[in-house]
């Protein structure tokens, strides 16, 4: 499809059919896609880190509970 250049804007062109102004800067588009991918990777990593932190905290709670139960068992066997 043929686009017409927009005056004083090398990276913009007009679509003759829809009259829309479109950005034709391919480098900017590639950079945008790379930034979007990086942002998604960072967000995914942050989510995984939060999940691991939650799992660790649950394990800590479980270990505390097990320790308390063992202390009860030991104290009951000393009494008997």
Backbone torsions as a table, in degrees:
resi	resn	phi	psi	omega
1	UNK	NA	142.1	-178.7
2	UNK	-90.7	130.2	175.8
3	UNK	-110.9	152.5	176.2
4	UNK	-106.5	134.8	-179.0
5	UNK	-65.1	147.4	175.0
6	UNK	-96.0	132.7	-178.3
7	UNK	-56.3	137.0	174.3
8	UNK	64.2	13.5	178.4
9	UNK	-138.7	96.2	-176.6
10	UNK	-66.8	-25.7	-176.5
11	UNK	-92.8	2.8	-179.8
12	UNK	-117.0	146.6	177.0
13	UNK	-143.6	157.4	180.0
14	UNK	-106.9	133.3	175.1
15	UNK	-80.6	119.9	-176.6
16	UNK	-67.6	-24.8	-178.3
17	UNK	-77.8	-52.6	-175.8
18	UNK	-95.2	-10.6	-176.8
19	UNK	68.2	11.9	-179.8
20	UNK	-76.1	147.4	173.1
21	UNK	-96.2	125.5	-176.7
22	UNK	-122.0	150.1	176.7
23	UNK	-86.1	123.1	-177.4
24	UNK	-108.4	13.6	179.3
25	UNK	-80.2	100.4	-176.5
26	UNK	-66.6	-34.8	179.6
27	UNK	-64.8	-41.0	178.3
28	UNK	-64.5	-38.4	179.4
29	UNK	-64.8	-44.4	179.4
30	UNK	-63.6	-43.4	177.6
31	UNK	-60.5	-41.7	178.6
32	UNK	-60.4	-45.5	179.6
33	UNK	-63.3	-39.7	179.0
34	UNK	-65.6	-42.9	178.9
35	UNK	-64.2	-40.3	179.2
36	UNK	-63.5	-44.1	179.0
37	UNK	-62.7	-43.4	179.4
38	UNK	-62.4	-43.8	179.1
39	UNK	-61.4	-42.4	178.2
40	UNK	-64.3	-39.0	179.0
41	UNK	-65.6	-42.4	178.9
42	UNK	-63.6	-44.1	179.7
43	UNK	-62.4	-41.5	179.4
44	UNK	-65.3	-42.5	179.0
45	UNK	-63.8	-42.7	179.0
46	UNK	-61.4	-40.1	179.0
47	UNK	-64.8	-42.4	179.4
48	UNK	-65.1	-39.9	178.8
49	UNK	-63.4	-44.3	179.0
50	UNK	-62.3	-38.2	178.8
51	UNK	-65.4	-43.2	179.1
52	UNK	-65.0	-41.6	177.6
53	UNK	-60.2	-42.2	178.8
54	UNK	-62.7	-43.9	178.6
55	UNK	-62.0	-41.9	179.4
56	UNK	-63.7	-43.1	179.4
57	UNK	-63.7	-37.6	177.0
58	UNK	-65.5	-40.3	178.0
59	UNK	-64.4	-39.5	177.1
60	UNK	-61.3	-44.4	178.4
61	UNK	-61.9	-43.5	178.8
62	UNK	-62.1	-42.3	179.4
63	UNK	-64.5	-39.1	177.6
64	UNK	-62.1	-43.6	179.2
65	UNK	-64.1	-43.7	178.6
66	UNK	-61.9	-42.4	179.2
67	UNK	-61.3	-43.7	179.6
68	UNK	-63.4	-42.2	179.3
69	UNK	-64.6	-41.7	177.8
70	UNK	-63.7	-39.0	177.3
71	UNK	-63.8	-38.2	176.7
72	UNK	-64.1	-44.6	-179.7
73	UNK	-62.4	-44.4	-179.8
74	UNK	-64.0	-44.4	-179.5
75	UNK	-66.7	-33.7	179.1
76	UNK	-71.7	-35.7	180.0
77	UNK	-73.6	-27.9	176.7
78	UNK	-71.1	-35.5	-179.1
79	UNK	-70.7	-38.8	-176.2
80	UNK	-85.1	NA	NA
